[in-house]
Amino acid sequence: MYDVTDIADYIEEEFGQQRADRFQSNLKEQMQNLGQFSTAFPRTQEPVKKSL
């Protein structure tokens, strides 16, 4: 699994800062869309609590 900052650094090294900035902007937009989407479907059941 890669860290997003590692991916952005790689993109900047290979394709330039403009492309890396576009990647970060696109990622931010998609994360915001996912946040909005998550509220569209309320939870149907409570999470299971695990006992120790």
Phi and psi restraints in degrees (value plus and minus 20) as a CYANA .aco file:
   2 TYR   PHI    -128.2   -88.2
   2 TYR   PSI     128.1   168.1
   3 ASP   PHI     -99.3   -59.3
   3 ASP   PSI     123.1   163.1
   4 VAL   PHI     -79.6   -39.6
   4 VAL   PSI     -56.7   -16.7
   5 THR   PHI     -86.6   -46.6
   5 THR   PSI     -53.9   -13.9
   6 ASP   PHI     -84.7   -44.7
   6 ASP   PSI     -60.3   -20.3
   7 ILE   PHI     -85.5   -45.5
   7 ILE   PSI     -64.7   -24.7
   8 ALA   PHI     -82.1   -42.1
   8 ALA   PSI     -61.1   -21.1
   9 ASP   PHI     -82.3   -42.3
   9 ASP   PSI     -62.9   -22.9
  10 TYR   PHI     -81.7   -41.7
  10 TYR   PSI     -65.6   -25.6
  11 ILE   PHI     -81.3   -41.3
  11 ILE   PSI     -61.4   -21.4
  12 GLU   PHI     -83.3   -43.3
  12 GLU   PSI     -63.2   -23.2
  13 GLU   PHI     -83.1   -43.1
  13 GLU   PSI     -63.2   -23.2
  14 GLU   PHI    -104.7   -64.7
  14 GLU   PSI     -53.4   -13.4
  15 PHE   PHI    -145.2  -105.2
  15 PHE   PSI     -25.8    14.2
  16 GLY   PHI      81.7   121.7
  16 GLY   PSI     143.9   183.9
  17 GLN   PHI     -86.7   -46.7
  17 GLN   PSI     -56.6   -16.6
  18 GLN   PHI     -81.1   -41.1
  18 GLN   PSI     -63.1   -23.1
  19 ARG   PHI     -88.0   -48.0
  19 ARG   PSI     -58.0   -18.0
  20 ALA   PHI     -85.0   -45.0
  20 ALA   PSI     -60.2   -20.2
  21 ASP   PHI     -83.5   -43.5
  21 ASP   PSI     -59.9   -19.9
  22 ARG   PHI     -84.9   -44.9
  22 ARG   PSI     -60.8   -20.8
  23 PHE   PHI     -78.3   -38.3
  23 PHE   PSI     -66.9   -26.9
  24 GLN   PHI     -85.3   -45.3
  24 GLN   PSI     -59.7   -19.7
  25 SER   PHI     -85.1   -45.1
  25 SER   PSI     -63.9   -23.9
  26 ASN   PHI     -82.7   -42.7
  26 ASN   PSI     -62.1   -22.1
  27 LEU   PHI     -83.4   -43.4
  27 LEU   PSI     -64.6   -24.6
  28 LYS   PHI     -80.2   -40.2
  28 LYS   PSI     -63.9   -23.9
  29 GLU   PHI     -82.3   -42.3
  29 GLU   PSI     -63.1   -23.1
  30 GLN   PHI     -86.6   -46.6
  30 GLN   PSI     -57.2   -17.2
  31 MET   PHI     -85.3   -45.3
  31 MET   PSI     -59.0   -19.0
  32 GLN   PHI     -85.4   -45.4
  32 GLN   PSI     -60.6   -20.6
  33 ASN   PHI     -82.4   -42.4
  33 ASN   PSI     -60.9   -20.9
  34 LEU   PHI     -84.3   -44.3
  34 LEU   PSI     -58.2   -18.2
  35 GLY   PHI     -82.8   -42.8
  35 GLY   PSI     -60.7   -20.7
  36 GLN   PHI     -89.2   -49.2
  36 GLN   PSI     -58.2   -18.2
  37 PHE   PHI     -85.9   -45.9
  37 PHE   PSI     -55.8   -15.8
  38 SER   PHI     -85.5   -45.5
  38 SER   PSI     -46.3    -6.3
  39 THR   PHI    -102.4   -62.4
  39 THR   PSI     -31.3     8.7
  40 ALA   PHI     -93.2   -53.2
  40 ALA   PSI     -44.2    -4.2
  41 PHE   PHI    -141.7  -101.7
  41 PHE   PSI      77.0   117.0
  42 PRO   PHI     -85.5   -45.5
  42 PRO   PSI     138.7   178.7
  43 ARG   PHI     -82.0   -42.0
  43 ARG   PSI     119.0   159.0
  44 THR   PHI    -117.1   -77.1
  44 THR   PSI     -37.5     2.5
  45 GLN   PHI    -172.0  -132.0
  45 GLN   PSI     136.1   176.1
  46 GLU   PHI     -93.4   -53.4
  46 GLU   PSI     126.8   166.8
  47 PRO   PHI     -83.5   -43.5
  47 PRO   PSI     129.2   169.2
  48 VAL   PHI     -96.5   -56.5
  48 VAL   PSI     108.1   148.1
  49 LYS   PHI    -110.2   -70.2
  49 LYS   PSI     107.0   147.0
  50 LYS   PHI    -113.7   -73.7
  50 LYS   PSI     113.5   153.5
  51 SER   PHI    -113.0   -73.0
  51 SER   PSI     129.4   169.4
